[in-house]
Amino acid sequence: MTVALLLLASLAPQSPPGMPTFAEMVERVRKEGDLVPDDLLHQIAVFQDEAAFAALGEFHGLLATAAKRRQVVHEYRHFAKTPLAERAIARLGEVGLATKDEAEGREAVAALATYEKAGAEALRSIAKGAGAPPVRLEAIAKLVPHRKEEDFPLFLELAGSDRALPASRAAGVRALGSDERGIETVRKALSDPSATVRGAALEAIAKRREPAAIALARGFAADPKMKDWSPCIGAIAVLREEKGRGDAELVFAIGSRTEAGIRAVARKALREFEAREVVPAAAAALGGKDRGAAIFALEVLEKFPHPDAGRALRRALESSDPAVVSAAATALGARGEAEAVPDLRKETANADPAARAAVIGALTDLLPQDADWRRRLGQFAEDRDREVRVAAALALGRHGGAEGLAALERLLADREPSVRVAATQGLAAGRLKAAIPMLVGRLKRERGRLREDLAEALRRITGEPFGREPGDWERWWAGEGERFAVPPLADVEARAAALAKARAEAKTATFYGVEFLSERAVFVLDASGSMAERTGTAAPGGKAESRYEVALRELRRALEGRRNEEGIRFNLVLFAGNADAWHEKMQPLDARSLDLALGFASRRVPSGGTNVHDALARAFEDPEVDTIYLLSDGEPSAGPVKDPSLLRTEVRGWNRFRRVVVHGISIGTSSALLEGLAADSGGKSVKR
C-alpha cells in the first residue's frame, strides 16, 4: 500500500510555492499521527484524486484516536463530484455498516447525504443493517428526501424512537405526514420533549384541525421566546387552516419576532385571513416601540388587498422612526394609494434624508403626470442631502419629461458620484433626444465606471454602438444630430445584445469574463474551505488548481490588464468565517501594489465558513468604491446575516443611495443570492 501511495503521490498536483507538497503533507501525517491538525487532512483530501483517496484509506487505518478517524471519514465528502464518487460511496457505506464508534457511523451517514441521490442506496443499506441503532436512525433520517414506498416502516420506526436525535425524529414525522398508517405516531409526537419534533408534528397534522394540535400551535405562537424554525412553521401551518378568532394576531406575532424565511411564510399565510383580523394586529404593531414588528406590519400591509390596509399605512407615516416612515411611504407608492398624497406631501419636510427620499419615490409613483410635482422634483434636485438628490434624479428620469432635463443636467455635474450615476440612469430611462448632448459633454469629464454608465445611457437612447470615447460620440452627433430620431427601445435592445456579444469576444480586462472598467473597484473573494477543492482545470505547467488558485490567477489577469492606466484604485477583501481587507482604503494600481495584494491573498489557506455579510460590509465601508466584484462558491454559512433574502434586503438598503454596482461570480453552482445582488445593482452575474 505504501509503495503504491508513493507512486500516486508523485503524480499528484503540486502545491503553490511556499506551501508543502502533497508528498510532504502525507509524510507529516505518517510521522505525527494523531497529533496532526484536522486542517492538514482536509488539505490532502481536496486534491480529489487517486493519491488523495488512497491516502485517506491509509490514514483511516493508521490513526488511533476516534476523533481523527472521524475526521478522515468526514473528508470523503470531497469526492462527491469526481470520478471517484462511486468508490467513496462504497467506502462510506462500509464504515457506516461496520463501525463500532457511533459518532464515526453518523459521520459516514452525514457524508453520504452530501452525495444526494447517488448515496441513497448506501444509506438504505445502513438503515436496514447497521449494528449501532443511532447510526441506523440517522441513515433513515437522511433517506427522507429520497424515500420510496418500501421505506415507510423505517420512517415509522424513526418517528417513534426515543434514541434518535430530535432533528431526525422530526424528519421521520414529516415523512409520515398525515398517512393513516402513521397517524398515531404523529399524534404522539405532539407531546414530544423536543419543540423541533412537536413543530414537525404540527406540519404533518395541520389539515386535520385536531384540538390538541390547535392548542399547541397557539401556545407556540403566543410564546415571545419561540423563534425556532420547526415550531414556528408548524404553528403557522395549523393556524392558517384554523383561522379562528385571534389566530391572525398569533401568526402576526410569529412574523414579528423571527428571521426572514419564517416571516415570508407568515406573510403568505396572513393574506388568507380576513381584514378584520389582520389590520388591527398590524396597526397595533405600528403603534408600538418594536421596530421589527412595525417593519413586518408594513411588509404585510403593502400587499394586503383591503382599504383598511392603506389607512393603516398612512397612519404609519406619523411614526417617529425614520425607517418606519420610509417603509410606509414605499408601500403606499407600490399600492397606488392616491389618498395618501396629502400625508406624503407633509413628509417631504421630514428631517431624515432617507425618509424624505422614500417619500419622493412614492409621490413620483402616485403623481406621474402632475406638473406641480415635477417642479418640486427640480427643487429636490438642489437639496443638501445626497439621498434626496439621488431620489430626485431617478424620479425626474422616470416622469420628469423635458421639464426635468435642466435639473438632470445639473445633477450630472454633482459633487457626489452616486448622484451623477443616478442622473445618468435617469436620462437613460427618459430616452429624450435632448439628453444626448448632455451625456456626450459629460463623457469627456468622467473616467472608469461612470464613463461606462454614460456610454451605456447613450447606447440606450440612440442604439449606436460607440464605446467610452467621447470623440466618437461627438463626431456622430455633429453629423447626425439634426436628423436623428430616437428609435424604439426594442430595436435598441436587439442591437445591444449583438454589441454585448462582440464586446465579450474582444480583448479587454476582465474578471471571470466580466469587464473590469471601474477605476474604484473592490474585489471580494471567498476564501472558505470549499474554495480549496480542485477544479479539474490546469495552470501553466499542467498542474490542477484549486478554486481559490484559479480566483487569484483571474485576479492577477484582471489587474494586469489595467496596470498601465493612470488613476486606477482598487482593494481586496477575503472572507471565510470573518472578512479581512488588504487595506482600509483603495490603493493605486501599479506593479508593486499588484504584487502586494496578490501576496496578501496567496498567503491565505482556504478554510472555514462563508461570511458574505461582513465581506460586503467591509467593501461598502470605503465611500469611494463604485464597483464590487463578489466571488463565492456557496451560500452564506457564517456571519450576523446568513439568510440570503434578508442579506439581499440589507445590501439594497446600504446601496439605495450609493449606486454601487455589484457583479456576482458564482463558482461551481448557481447562486440566487449573487444573481439577486447583481440584478438589484445593475451588475452582471456569471457562473463558472
PEQUI-V722837 format. One record per residue. N is the residue number from 1. SS is DSSP state (@ for helix, = for strand, . for the rest). NEAR is the number of other ideal C-beta (glycine too) atoms within 12 Angstrom. Layout:
n=N ss=SS near=NEAR
n=N ss=SS near=NEAR
This chain:
n=1 ss=. near=16
n=2 ss=@ near=17
n=3 ss=@ near=11
n=4 ss=@ near=17
n=5 ss=@ near=29
n=6 ss=@ near=20
n=7 ss=@ near=15
n=8 ss=@ near=27
n=9 ss=@ near=32
n=10 ss=@ near=18
n=11 ss=@ near=21
n=12 ss=. near=32
n=13 ss=. near=36
n=14 ss=. near=27
n=15 ss=. near=30
n=16 ss=. near=30
n=17 ss=. near=14
n=18 ss=. near=12
n=19 ss=. near=22
n=20 ss=. near=20
n=21 ss=. near=23
n=22 ss=@ near=37
n=23 ss=@ near=26
n=24 ss=@ near=19
n=25 ss=@ near=34
n=26 ss=@ near=36
n=27 ss=@ near=22
n=28 ss=@ near=23
n=29 ss=@ near=38
n=30 ss=@ near=26
n=31 ss=@ near=14
n=32 ss=@ near=18
n=33 ss=@ near=20
n=34 ss=@ near=23
n=35 ss=@ near=16
n=36 ss=. near=28
n=37 ss=. near=19
n=38 ss=@ near=26
n=39 ss=@ near=21
n=40 ss=@ near=35
n=41 ss=@ near=41
n=42 ss=@ near=36
n=43 ss=@ near=38
n=44 ss=@ near=46
n=45 ss=@ near=45
n=46 ss=. near=42
n=47 ss=. near=41
n=48 ss=. near=38
n=49 ss=. near=29
n=50 ss=@ near=26
n=51 ss=@ near=32
n=52 ss=@ near=41
n=53 ss=@ near=35
n=54 ss=@ near=33
n=55 ss=@ near=43
n=56 ss=@ near=43
n=57 ss=@ near=35
n=58 ss=@ near=28
n=59 ss=@ near=39
n=60 ss=@ near=35
n=61 ss=@ near=18
n=62 ss=@ near=25
n=63 ss=. near=30
n=64 ss=. near=14
n=65 ss=. near=19
n=66 ss=@ near=21
n=67 ss=@ near=21
n=68 ss=@ near=31
n=69 ss=@ near=32
n=70 ss=@ near=30
n=71 ss=@ near=31
n=72 ss=@ near=44
n=73 ss=@ near=41
n=74 ss=@ near=33
n=75 ss=@ near=42
n=76 ss=@ near=49
n=77 ss=@ near=37
n=78 ss=@ near=36
n=79 ss=@ near=37
n=80 ss=. near=29
n=81 ss=. near=22
n=82 ss=. near=28
n=83 ss=. near=14
n=84 ss=. near=29
n=85 ss=@ near=27
n=86 ss=@ near=19
n=87 ss=@ near=23
n=88 ss=@ near=39
n=89 ss=@ near=35
n=90 ss=@ near=25
n=91 ss=@ near=32
n=92 ss=@ near=48
n=93 ss=@ near=36
n=94 ss=@ near=25
n=95 ss=@ near=42
n=96 ss=@ near=46
n=97 ss=@ near=29
n=98 ss=@ near=22
n=99 ss=. near=30
n=100 ss=. near=17
n=101 ss=. near=26
n=102 ss=@ near=25
n=103 ss=@ near=26
n=104 ss=@ near=36
n=105 ss=@ near=39
n=106 ss=@ near=36
n=107 ss=@ near=35
n=108 ss=@ near=47
n=109 ss=@ near=48
n=110 ss=@ near=31
n=111 ss=@ near=40
n=112 ss=@ near=47
n=113 ss=@ near=34
n=114 ss=. near=28
n=115 ss=. near=35
n=116 ss=@ near=21
n=117 ss=@ near=21
n=118 ss=@ near=24
n=119 ss=@ near=37
n=120 ss=@ near=27
n=121 ss=@ near=25
n=122 ss=@ near=39
n=123 ss=@ near=44
n=124 ss=@ near=30
n=125 ss=@ near=29
n=126 ss=@ near=42
n=127 ss=@ near=41
n=128 ss=@ near=24
n=129 ss=@ near=22
n=130 ss=. near=35
n=131 ss=. near=18
n=132 ss=. near=26
n=133 ss=@ near=24
n=134 ss=@ near=30
n=135 ss=@ near=42
n=136 ss=@ near=34
n=137 ss=@ near=39
n=138 ss=@ near=40
n=139 ss=@ near=48
n=140 ss=@ near=46
n=141 ss=@ near=42
n=142 ss=@ near=45
n=143 ss=@ near=38
n=144 ss=@ near=34
n=145 ss=@ near=20
n=146 ss=@ near=27
n=147 ss=. near=29
n=148 ss=. near=19
n=149 ss=@ near=11
n=150 ss=@ near=14
n=151 ss=@ near=29
n=152 ss=@ near=24
n=153 ss=@ near=23
n=154 ss=@ near=39
n=155 ss=@ near=42
n=156 ss=@ near=28
n=157 ss=@ near=30
n=158 ss=@ near=43
n=159 ss=@ near=42
n=160 ss=@ near=28
n=161 ss=. near=30
n=162 ss=. near=20
n=163 ss=. near=20
n=164 ss=. near=36
n=165 ss=. near=27
n=166 ss=@ near=30
n=167 ss=@ near=27
n=168 ss=@ near=41
n=169 ss=@ near=42
n=170 ss=@ near=38
n=171 ss=@ near=38
n=172 ss=@ near=46
n=173 ss=@ near=46
n=174 ss=@ near=37
n=175 ss=@ near=38
n=176 ss=@ near=39
n=177 ss=. near=30
n=178 ss=. near=27
n=179 ss=. near=23
n=180 ss=@ near=15
n=181 ss=@ near=17
n=182 ss=@ near=29
n=183 ss=@ near=24
n=184 ss=@ near=19
n=185 ss=@ near=35
n=186 ss=@ near=41
n=187 ss=@ near=27
n=188 ss=@ near=26
n=189 ss=@ near=45
n=190 ss=. near=38
n=191 ss=. near=18
n=192 ss=. near=31
n=193 ss=. near=13
n=194 ss=. near=24
n=195 ss=@ near=33
n=196 ss=@ near=32
n=197 ss=@ near=41
n=198 ss=@ near=40
n=199 ss=@ near=43
n=200 ss=@ near=45
n=201 ss=@ near=48
n=202 ss=@ near=48
n=203 ss=@ near=41
n=204 ss=@ near=39
n=205 ss=@ near=39
n=206 ss=@ near=31
n=207 ss=@ near=18
n=208 ss=@ near=25
n=209 ss=. near=22
n=210 ss=. near=23
n=211 ss=@ near=16
n=212 ss=@ near=22
n=213 ss=@ near=36
n=214 ss=@ near=30
n=215 ss=@ near=23
n=216 ss=@ near=36
n=217 ss=@ near=44
n=218 ss=@ near=30
n=219 ss=@ near=26
n=220 ss=@ near=41
n=221 ss=@ near=44
n=222 ss=@ near=24
n=223 ss=. near=22
n=224 ss=. near=17
n=225 ss=. near=15
n=226 ss=. near=30
n=227 ss=. near=26
n=228 ss=. near=28
n=229 ss=@ near=27
n=230 ss=@ near=35
n=231 ss=@ near=38
n=232 ss=@ near=42
n=233 ss=@ near=42
n=234 ss=@ near=44
n=235 ss=@ near=46
n=236 ss=@ near=44
n=237 ss=@ near=41
n=238 ss=@ near=42
n=239 ss=@ near=44
n=240 ss=@ near=34
n=241 ss=@ near=27
n=242 ss=@ near=34
n=243 ss=. near=26
n=244 ss=. near=23
n=245 ss=. near=15
n=246 ss=. near=23
n=247 ss=@ near=34
n=248 ss=@ near=37
n=249 ss=@ near=34
n=250 ss=@ near=39
n=251 ss=@ near=46
n=252 ss=@ near=43
n=253 ss=@ near=41
n=254 ss=@ near=48
n=255 ss=@ near=44
n=256 ss=@ near=36
n=257 ss=@ near=29
n=258 ss=. near=36
n=259 ss=. near=28
n=260 ss=@ near=26
n=261 ss=@ near=25
n=262 ss=@ near=36
n=263 ss=@ near=36
n=264 ss=@ near=27
n=265 ss=@ near=28
n=266 ss=@ near=42
n=267 ss=@ near=35
n=268 ss=@ near=22
n=269 ss=@ near=35
n=270 ss=@ near=43
n=271 ss=. near=27
n=272 ss=. near=25
n=273 ss=. near=36
n=274 ss=. near=22
n=275 ss=@ near=25
n=276 ss=@ near=19
n=277 ss=@ near=32
n=278 ss=@ near=38
n=279 ss=@ near=32
n=280 ss=@ near=26
n=281 ss=@ near=39
n=282 ss=@ near=47
n=283 ss=@ near=33
n=284 ss=@ near=25
n=285 ss=@ near=35
n=286 ss=@ near=40
n=287 ss=. near=21
n=288 ss=. near=23
n=289 ss=. near=14
n=290 ss=. near=22
n=291 ss=@ near=24
n=292 ss=@ near=29
n=293 ss=@ near=33
n=294 ss=@ near=39
n=295 ss=@ near=36
n=296 ss=@ near=38
n=297 ss=@ near=44
n=298 ss=@ near=44
n=299 ss=@ near=38
n=300 ss=@ near=45
n=301 ss=@ near=44
n=302 ss=@ near=32
n=303 ss=. near=21
n=304 ss=. near=37
n=305 ss=. near=20
n=306 ss=. near=26
n=307 ss=@ near=18
n=308 ss=@ near=23
n=309 ss=@ near=39
n=310 ss=@ near=35
n=311 ss=@ near=26
n=312 ss=@ near=38
n=313 ss=@ near=44
n=314 ss=@ near=33
n=315 ss=@ near=28
n=316 ss=@ near=48
n=317 ss=. near=42
n=318 ss=. near=22
n=319 ss=. near=34
n=320 ss=. near=18
n=321 ss=. near=27
n=322 ss=@ near=26
n=323 ss=@ near=23
n=324 ss=@ near=40
n=325 ss=@ near=41
n=326 ss=@ near=38
n=327 ss=@ near=37
n=328 ss=@ near=44
n=329 ss=@ near=46
n=330 ss=@ near=40
n=331 ss=@ near=40
n=332 ss=@ near=40
n=333 ss=@ near=35
n=334 ss=@ near=25
n=335 ss=@ near=29
n=336 ss=. near=19
n=337 ss=. near=35
n=338 ss=@ near=21
n=339 ss=@ near=17
n=340 ss=@ near=35
n=341 ss=@ near=28
n=342 ss=@ near=17
n=343 ss=@ near=29
n=344 ss=@ near=40
n=345 ss=@ near=24
n=346 ss=@ near=19
n=347 ss=@ near=36
n=348 ss=. near=36
n=349 ss=. near=19
n=350 ss=. near=33
n=351 ss=. near=14
n=352 ss=. near=24
n=353 ss=@ near=28
n=354 ss=@ near=32
n=355 ss=@ near=36
n=356 ss=@ near=38
n=357 ss=@ near=41
n=358 ss=@ near=42
n=359 ss=@ near=44
n=360 ss=@ near=49
n=361 ss=@ near=41
n=362 ss=@ near=41
n=363 ss=@ near=40
n=364 ss=@ near=37
n=365 ss=@ near=31
n=366 ss=@ near=31
n=367 ss=. near=32
n=368 ss=. near=21
n=369 ss=. near=15
n=370 ss=. near=22
n=371 ss=@ near=17
n=372 ss=@ near=15
n=373 ss=@ near=33
n=374 ss=@ near=32
n=375 ss=@ near=20
n=376 ss=@ near=33
n=377 ss=@ near=42
n=378 ss=@ near=29
n=379 ss=@ near=23
n=380 ss=@ near=40
n=381 ss=. near=40
n=382 ss=. near=19
n=383 ss=. near=31
n=384 ss=. near=16
n=385 ss=. near=26
n=386 ss=@ near=31
n=387 ss=@ near=35
n=388 ss=@ near=40
n=389 ss=@ near=42
n=390 ss=@ near=40
n=391 ss=@ near=45
n=392 ss=@ near=46
n=393 ss=@ near=49
n=394 ss=@ near=41
n=395 ss=@ near=46
n=396 ss=@ near=47
n=397 ss=@ near=38
n=398 ss=@ near=32
n=399 ss=@ near=29
n=400 ss=. near=41
n=401 ss=@ near=30
n=402 ss=@ near=20
n=403 ss=@ near=24
n=404 ss=@ near=39
n=405 ss=@ near=32
n=406 ss=@ near=24
n=407 ss=@ near=38
n=408 ss=@ near=44
n=409 ss=@ near=32
n=410 ss=@ near=27
n=411 ss=@ near=43
n=412 ss=. near=42
n=413 ss=. near=23
n=414 ss=. near=34
n=415 ss=. near=13
n=416 ss=. near=28
n=417 ss=@ near=36
n=418 ss=@ near=40
n=419 ss=@ near=39
n=420 ss=@ near=39
n=421 ss=@ near=44
n=422 ss=@ near=45
n=423 ss=@ near=46
n=424 ss=@ near=45
n=425 ss=@ near=35
n=426 ss=@ near=46
n=427 ss=@ near=45
n=428 ss=@ near=36
n=429 ss=@ near=28
n=430 ss=@ near=36
n=431 ss=. near=31
n=432 ss=. near=30
n=433 ss=. near=24
n=434 ss=. near=25
n=435 ss=@ near=38
n=436 ss=@ near=38
n=437 ss=@ near=29
n=438 ss=@ near=36
n=439 ss=@ near=46
n=440 ss=@ near=37
n=441 ss=@ near=21
n=442 ss=@ near=33
n=443 ss=@ near=35
n=444 ss=. near=22
n=445 ss=. near=18
n=446 ss=. near=33
n=447 ss=. near=29
n=448 ss=@ near=36
n=449 ss=@ near=39
n=450 ss=@ near=39
n=451 ss=@ near=33
n=452 ss=@ near=33
n=453 ss=@ near=39
n=454 ss=@ near=40
n=455 ss=@ near=37
n=456 ss=@ near=35
n=457 ss=@ near=41
n=458 ss=@ near=42
n=459 ss=@ near=37
n=460 ss=@ near=35
n=461 ss=@ near=39
n=462 ss=@ near=36
n=463 ss=. near=28
n=464 ss=. near=31
n=465 ss=. near=23
n=466 ss=. near=28
n=467 ss=. near=25
n=468 ss=. near=31
n=469 ss=. near=19
n=470 ss=@ near=25
n=471 ss=@ near=15
n=472 ss=@ near=22
n=473 ss=@ near=35
n=474 ss=@ near=21
n=475 ss=@ near=15
n=476 ss=@ near=25
n=477 ss=@ near=29
n=478 ss=@ near=15
n=479 ss=@ near=13
n=480 ss=@ near=21
n=481 ss=. near=20
n=482 ss=. near=11
n=483 ss=. near=8
n=484 ss=. near=22
n=485 ss=. near=16
n=486 ss=. near=23
n=487 ss=. near=20
n=488 ss=. near=14
n=489 ss=@ near=19
n=490 ss=@ near=11
n=491 ss=@ near=19
n=492 ss=@ near=25
n=493 ss=@ near=17
n=494 ss=@ near=15
n=495 ss=@ near=22
n=496 ss=@ near=26
n=497 ss=@ near=17
n=498 ss=@ near=17
n=499 ss=@ near=24
n=500 ss=@ near=20
n=501 ss=@ near=13
n=502 ss=@ near=15
n=503 ss=@ near=25
n=504 ss=@ near=17
n=505 ss=@ near=12
n=506 ss=. near=15
n=507 ss=. near=11
n=508 ss=. near=21
n=509 ss=. near=31
n=510 ss== near=28
n=511 ss== near=42
n=512 ss=. near=32
n=513 ss=. near=24
n=514 ss== near=36
n=515 ss== near=33
n=516 ss=. near=39
n=517 ss=. near=37
n=518 ss=. near=42
n=519 ss=. near=29
n=520 ss== near=38
n=521 ss== near=43
n=522 ss== near=46
n=523 ss== near=47
n=524 ss== near=48
n=525 ss== near=49
n=526 ss== near=50
n=527 ss=. near=43
n=528 ss=. near=40
n=529 ss=@ near=34
n=530 ss=@ near=35
n=531 ss=@ near=37
n=532 ss=@ near=41
n=533 ss=. near=38
n=534 ss== near=37
n=535 ss== near=30
n=536 ss== near=20
n=537 ss== near=22
n=538 ss== near=17
n=539 ss=. near=23
n=540 ss=. near=11
n=541 ss=. near=13
n=542 ss=. near=11
n=543 ss=. near=26
n=544 ss== near=29
n=545 ss== near=31
n=546 ss== near=44
n=547 ss=@ near=38
n=548 ss=@ near=40
n=549 ss=@ near=39
n=550 ss=@ near=35
n=551 ss=@ near=41
n=552 ss=@ near=35
n=553 ss=@ near=29
n=554 ss=@ near=35
n=555 ss=@ near=40
n=556 ss=@ near=30
n=557 ss=@ near=25
n=558 ss=@ near=38
n=559 ss=@ near=39
n=560 ss=@ near=24
n=561 ss=. near=24
n=562 ss=. near=34
n=563 ss=. near=24
n=564 ss=. near=14
n=565 ss=. near=21
n=566 ss=. near=13
n=567 ss=. near=19
n=568 ss=. near=31
n=569 ss== near=31
n=570 ss== near=46
n=571 ss== near=42
n=572 ss== near=46
n=573 ss== near=43
n=574 ss== near=42
n=575 ss== near=43
n=576 ss=. near=34
n=577 ss=. near=25
n=578 ss=. near=25
n=579 ss== near=37
n=580 ss== near=26
n=581 ss== near=32
n=582 ss=. near=34
n=583 ss=. near=22
n=584 ss=. near=17
n=585 ss=. near=19
n=586 ss=. near=33
n=587 ss== near=27
n=588 ss== near=24
n=589 ss=. near=37
n=590 ss=. near=21
n=591 ss=@ near=16
n=592 ss=@ near=14
n=593 ss=@ near=24
n=594 ss=@ near=30
n=595 ss=@ near=19
n=596 ss=@ near=22
n=597 ss=@ near=38
n=598 ss=@ near=33
n=599 ss=@ near=19
n=600 ss=@ near=25
n=601 ss=@ near=37
n=602 ss=@ near=29
n=603 ss=. near=20
n=604 ss=. near=35
n=605 ss=. near=29
n=606 ss=. near=40
n=607 ss=. near=29
n=608 ss=. near=27
n=609 ss=. near=28
n=610 ss=. near=42
n=611 ss=. near=33
n=612 ss=@ near=50
n=613 ss=@ near=37
n=614 ss=@ near=30
n=615 ss=@ near=44
n=616 ss=@ near=44
n=617 ss=@ near=28
n=618 ss=@ near=33
n=619 ss=@ near=47
n=620 ss=@ near=37
n=621 ss=@ near=25
n=622 ss=. near=30
n=623 ss=. near=20
n=624 ss=. near=28
n=625 ss=. near=39
n=626 ss=. near=41
n=627 ss== near=46
n=628 ss== near=50
n=629 ss== near=50
n=630 ss== near=51
n=631 ss== near=47
n=632 ss== near=52
n=633 ss=. near=39
n=634 ss=. near=34
n=635 ss=. near=32
n=636 ss=. near=39
n=637 ss=. near=26
n=638 ss=. near=28
n=639 ss=. near=29
n=640 ss=. near=19
n=641 ss=. near=29
n=642 ss=. near=25
n=643 ss=. near=26
n=644 ss=@ near=31
n=645 ss=@ near=27
n=646 ss=@ near=29
n=647 ss=@ near=40
n=648 ss=@ near=33
n=649 ss=@ near=26
n=650 ss=@ near=29
n=651 ss=@ near=37
n=652 ss=@ near=24
n=653 ss=@ near=26
n=654 ss=@ near=30
n=655 ss=@ near=33
n=656 ss=. near=30
n=657 ss=. near=35
n=658 ss=. near=35
n=659 ss=. near=40
n=660 ss=. near=41
n=661 ss== near=41
n=662 ss== near=46
n=663 ss== near=41
n=664 ss== near=41
n=665 ss== near=41
n=666 ss== near=31
n=667 ss=. near=36
n=668 ss=. near=28
n=669 ss=. near=20
n=670 ss=. near=20
n=671 ss=. near=32
n=672 ss=@ near=23
n=673 ss=@ near=36
n=674 ss=@ near=45
n=675 ss=@ near=27
n=676 ss=@ near=28
n=677 ss=@ near=44
n=678 ss=@ near=31
n=679 ss=@ near=21
n=680 ss=@ near=30
n=681 ss=@ near=36
n=682 ss=. near=29
n=683 ss=. near=35
n=684 ss=. near=33
n=685 ss== near=31
n=686 ss== near=26
n=687 ss== near=22
n=688 ss=. near=26
